[in-house]
Amino acid sequence: QGQLVESGGGLVQSGESLRLSCTAPPRTFMWYTTAWFRQAPGMEREFVAAISRVDTTTYNEDTVKGRFTVSKNNAKNTVYLQMNNLRPEDTAVYYCAAAEPGNPARLSTSYKSWGQGTQVTVSS
């Protein structure tokens, strides 16, 4: 599955937007399910969203509430997480991960490759 590299995190104010990117070796996202997880200090890692190799998307609706969108560009070997109307409770390190198809998308144990994470901080 190769190395995954996240980017795009930063410090924003409540209500603003960010777009996270996850890049991987060529054709990774054509074959694997890719997900975004996040982990806040002292909290367990939490599923945010996933996109399959055929572009089926899955969301943690309790978390994103229609504010986040996951997408990918196979030609650019990149998966995105567009985050709108950010809230202080969205503050966390966001991780990109890749899993072989057929594994439950919402479970962190399905994913064998992980990026190093990118920090998102939302101030009130």
Disulfide bonds with the S-S distance in Angstrom:
Cys22-Cys96 2.00
